């Protein structure tokens, strides 16, 4: 379990994102300033190609678990690994690709002797718990020569007690992805800017026999993000940070968020079978044009495309808008919930694993991931590669955020993350009340 110190460390990481995001711009793929320092530019350029290994180097195997199951990301990751091993004949990279929930389950069974050398990480409280359990390697010194090639705000999420345990490669903000044609069919001429307008648009979509919103009831976390936004909009960033740090969720913002979910539930907006739906089911419903929208992160277009029947998704029919403001709420309408993806380093990873991590995050490789819409790179010098209009909208939303909350199930400990997911999804499934949700999370926090 993560102590209060761990939770505070996560909160500091969130604040680091907020500070960094303030200096961003709509054309930036990371929250850093658009013009990198000369040192950062030189360091980034130095990582463009993998260094050649000595022919006599001893054989090394690197194990890497990631969750990029969709295309072209899955193939891009494989190509990066192949390029590295081609330049380092002594190195073999064994890749295990896992769906999100399967990855979490598999990782929960490892100890220091069996943890992979490199694996998917969201930083925050979950990473802190892994560090406390002795599963991670201190890479602070190992990355010192090239850490300035990575956006510092994003980098800080992969630090715990001043120690670097992983490297981010993607950072964005959650928002609504919607089908423009279905909105037009329902007579909706522009995305809603307030929660009241959003509920009114739900009613319009229903009247046009269009399913408004897809959620993954089985996987829990997608609906948790919607609830988090309602807490943030009602209470504001400072209040939400205080709830995380103090463990007291019996607040006005929390109960108002629950009441807003109940108002949404009353409109019966979700797709058939949503209670047992996985995230891939949710993405497929939108990608196949069966549901008007989903609330999801910057990876949504690629997953919707991969999960669609024709493997093309919605194309230019897909749009994005920020989570609406709540009238009378204390939260700024520009505040965001977000995060991204990174790679943590296992306790016994060889030096070659960290060298590969440097290569993975170089400008050339990260530019490719940006161009393929696999993520929003944190590597300095890759910003101009973002061409997709929707991802530019995400970047614009992120650049306007004065406060950015890391996903709650990653900002807190694994146990707290599970408690938050369990408590909030019960509200969406109709089996709980606002007060019960707030008390359940408070009780879980008291047990940490």
Secondary structure, 3 states (H helix, E strand, C coil): CCCHHHHHHHHHHHHHHHHHHCCCCCCCCCCCCCCCCHHHHHHHHHCCCCCCCCCCCCCEEEEEEECCCCCCHHHHHHHHHHHHHHHCCCEEEEEEECCHHHHHHHHCCCCCCCCCCEEEECCHHHHHHHHHCCCECCCCCCCCCCHHHECHHHHHCCEECCEECEEEEEEEECEEEEEHHHHHHCCCCCCCCEHHHHHHHHHHHHHCCCEEECCCCCCCHHHHHHHHHHHHHHHCHHHHHHHHHHCCCCCHHHHHHHHHHHHHHCCCCECCCHHHCCHHHHHHHHHCCCEEEEEECCCHHHHHHHHCCCCCCCHHHEEEECCCECCCCCCCCCCEEEEEEEEEEECCCCHHHHHHHHHHCCHHHHHHHHHCCCCCCCECCCHHHCCCHHHHHHHHHHHHCCCEEECHHHHCCHHHHHHHHHHHHHHHCCCCCHHHHHHHHHHHHHCC
